[in-house]
C-alpha cells in the first residue's frame, strides 16, 4: 500500500493518473472555478 499502489489516492498522485479514488476535475467544476476566479478579480 502506498506510492506504488494505483488503487490509492497517494499511488494515483505518484503515477499522475486519475480514477475512482482520485477523480479528475470535471468540466462543470472547471466552469464554476473559472467563474469564481473572474468574480474575485473584479
N, C-alpha and C positions, 0 to 999 in steps of 0.2 A: 504494500500500500504506500502511496506517496507519489513522488515525482514520475516514476515510470509507469504508473497505473492510469491508463486513459479513461477509466471509469470514474475517477475522482476529479474534483474541480482543480486541485493542485496539479494533477497529471495533465489535464487539459491546458492549463496555463503554461506548463513546461513544454508541451508539444506544440502549443499555438493553435489548437483546434477548438471547435465549438461542438456542442451536442446537448444531451439531456441535462447533465449536471452543470454545464456552463453554456447557456444559450447565447447566440449572437444577438446583437441589438436589432429588433425588428424595424422595418421601415416606418411603422406607425410611431414607435417610440422615438425614432430619429427626428421625425417631423415635430413632435412635441418638444424635444430638446432644442431644436433649432428655433422654434417659436419663443421659447423661454429666453434663449440667448439674445435674440433680437430685442425682446421686451426689456431685458436688463441693460442693454446698450443704450436705450433711449433716455 
